């Protein structure tokens, strides 16, 4: 496990990233993320989640960013781009899961899933504003904002995928 930290006076942000077996990363790592970053991030997510070794898949959320950085380096501009690609890929996956859940009879009969999702999106946006407030105007700001959204959106996509699977089987 690697630990990456970025800090400002009085504030330390830390993200633990599990290093997965090298075979898992092969398909995504061989791609040139600068040319096709979104597709490479989507491939990294699919490859990681298909392994089923990682339970709920939350280790895969940060792995998309990590693969891009490993391939293209840790310059601030590259890190910002990598976090953006990972965020976009997880956002696309989340949208699919939202549609899946909303299409289930459970969501239509028993609850207002759309309202619940809107409240989650409002919370997620505000939480990332708070978490990145000290970086506004700095070179790390875009990356920190993207990584915050990445963590939340990836976790929500995994959560809704499990919910969709449970509700579709009823």
VENCOR-V246448 format. One record per residue. N is the residue number from 1. RES is the residue in three letters. PSI is psi in whole degrees, 0 to 359 (NA if undefined). OMEGA is omega in whole degrees, 0 to 359 (NA if undefined). D_CENTER is the distance of its C-alpha to the mean C-alpha in Angstrom with 2 decimals. Layout:
N_RES_PSI_OMEGA_D_CENTER ; N_RES_PSI_OMEGA_D_CENTER
This chain:
1_UNK_134_176_17.98 ; 2_UNK_148_176_17.48 ; 3_UNK_124_179_17.19 ; 4_UNK_134_180_16.25 ; 5_UNK_143_172_17.77 ; 6_UNK_133_184_18.37 ; 7_UNK_156_172_21.08 ; 8_UNK_167_180_23.56 ; 9_UNK_121_177_26.87 ; 10_UNK_355_182_26.38 ; 11_UNK_132_175_22.57 ; 12_UNK_126_175_20.43 ; 13_UNK_135_180_16.65 ; 14_UNK_142_177_15.53 ; 15_UNK_124_176_12.51 ; 16_UNK_132_181_13.57 ; 17_UNK_124_178_12.26 ; 18_UNK_132_178_14.09 ; 19_UNK_122_183_15.79 ; 20_UNK_162_178_16.06 ; 21_UNK_146_186_19.32 ; 22_UNK_329_179_20.04 ; 23_UNK_329_179_20.72 ; 24_UNK_325_186_17.15 ; 25_UNK_348_191_16.12 ; 26_UNK_306_185_19.21 ; 27_UNK_315_182_18.32 ; 28_UNK_324_184_15.34 ; 29_UNK_331_180_17.08 ; 30_UNK_345_182_20.24 ; 31_UNK_152_174_18.87 ; 32_UNK_101_185_19.51 ; 33_UNK_333_180_16.20 ; 34_UNK_329_180_18.47 ; 35_UNK_326_188_20.09 ; 36_UNK_55_187_17.40 ; 37_UNK_318_181_13.99 ; 38_UNK_314_179_12.22 ; 39_UNK_321_179_14.18 ; 40_UNK_319_178_13.56 ; 41_UNK_318_178_9.75 ; 42_UNK_320_178_10.46 ; 43_UNK_321_178_13.10 ; 44_UNK_319_178_11.19 ; 45_UNK_309_182_8.93 ; 46_UNK_315_181_12.29 ; 47_UNK_316_182_14.23 ; 48_UNK_313_183_12.32 ; 49_UNK_334_180_12.30 ; 50_UNK_342_185_15.89 ; 51_UNK_334_179_17.25 ; 52_UNK_6_178_17.54 ; 53_UNK_348_192_18.33 ; 54_UNK_28_175_15.41 ; 55_UNK_250_185_16.25 ; 56_UNK_356_175_13.42 ; 57_UNK_3_184_10.83 ; 58_UNK_335_177_8.78 ; 59_UNK_336_181_9.79 ; 60_UNK_339_183_7.97 ; 61_UNK_306_181_4.41 ; 62_UNK_340_184_6.34 ; 63_UNK_327_180_8.67 ; 64_UNK_315_178_7.55 ; 65_UNK_315_184_8.28 ; 66_UNK_317_180_11.15 ; 67_UNK_318_179_12.80 ; 68_UNK_314_180_13.09 ; 69_UNK_320_178_14.56 ; 70_UNK_323_183_16.83 ; 71_UNK_323_190_18.15 ; 72_UNK_1_174_18.77 ; 73_UNK_177_187_19.41 ; 74_UNK_32_171_18.57 ; 75_UNK_147_186_20.34 ; 76_UNK_317_180_18.82 ; 77_UNK_319_179_18.72 ; 78_UNK_316_180_16.96 ; 79_UNK_320_177_14.33 ; 80_UNK_316_179_13.80 ; 81_UNK_316_180_13.68 ; 82_UNK_317_180_11.26 ; 83_UNK_326_177_8.68 ; 84_UNK_316_178_9.68 ; 85_UNK_315_181_9.49 ; 86_UNK_317_179_5.95 ; 87_UNK_314_180_5.26 ; 88_UNK_318_182_8.16 ; 89_UNK_316_179_7.44 ; 90_UNK_327_177_4.78 ; 91_UNK_317_178_7.39 ; 92_UNK_318_179_10.06 ; 93_UNK_320_178_9.25 ; 94_UNK_317_180_9.25 ; 95_UNK_320_178_12.49 ; 96_UNK_316_182_14.01 ; 97_UNK_325_177_13.59 ; 98_UNK_315_179_15.05 ; 99_UNK_320_179_17.93 ; 100_UNK_310_182_18.50 ; 101_UNK_314_183_18.85 ; 102_UNK_333_181_20.93 ; 103_UNK_351_182_23.19 ; 104_UNK_149_176_24.23 ; 105_UNK_326_179_27.63 ; 106_UNK_314_181_26.32 ; 107_UNK_322_182_24.16 ; 108_UNK_324_185_27.11 ; 109_UNK_315_195_29.80 ; 110_UNK_348_185_28.65 ; 111_UNK_165_175_26.29 ; 112_UNK_82_183_25.01 ; 113_UNK_321_181_21.43 ; 114_UNK_317_179_21.03 ; 115_UNK_321_178_22.20 ; 116_UNK_317_180_19.95 ; 117_UNK_320_177_16.84 ; 118_UNK_318_178_18.30 ; 119_UNK_320_178_18.85 ; 120_UNK_316_180_15.30 ; 121_UNK_322_177_14.19 ; 122_UNK_315_178_17.02 ; 123_UNK_314_184_16.14 ; 124_UNK_317_180_12.50 ; 125_UNK_315_181_14.00 ; 126_UNK_320_180_16.80 ; 127_UNK_318_179_15.02 ; 128_UNK_327_174_13.09 ; 129_UNK_314_181_16.56 ; 130_UNK_312_184_18.15 ; 131_UNK_333_183_15.88 ; 132_UNK_8_186_16.36 ; 133_UNK_322_183_19.96 ; 134_UNK_348_182_21.71 ; 135_UNK_359_183_20.14 ; 136_UNK_130_180_21.31 ; 137_UNK_350_181_23.44 ; 138_UNK_166_183_22.28 ; 139_UNK_339_181_20.82 ; 140_UNK_351_188_17.74 ; 141_UNK_309_182_16.96 ; 142_UNK_316_179_14.75 ; 143_UNK_319_179_12.58 ; 144_UNK_319_178_12.53 ; 145_UNK_312_179_11.78 ; 146_UNK_317_181_8.81 ; 147_UNK_324_176_7.47 ; 148_UNK_309_178_8.49 ; 149_UNK_319_179_6.93 ; 150_UNK_311_180_3.39 ; 151_UNK_312_182_4.83 ; 152_UNK_312_184_6.71 ; 153_UNK_318_178_5.34 ; 154_UNK_314_179_3.56 ; 155_UNK_320_180_6.90 ; 156_UNK_320_178_8.79 ; 157_UNK_316_179_8.31 ; 158_UNK_317_178_9.54 ; 159_UNK_312_182_12.11 ; 160_UNK_330_176_13.39 ; 161_UNK_317_178_13.70 ; 162_UNK_319_179_15.91 ; 163_UNK_316_179_17.73 ; 164_UNK_315_179_18.43 ; 165_UNK_318_179_19.82 ; 166_UNK_315_183_21.99 ; 167_UNK_329_177_23.25 ; 168_UNK_335_182_23.95 ; 169_UNK_357_180_26.16 ; 170_UNK_NA_NA_28.34
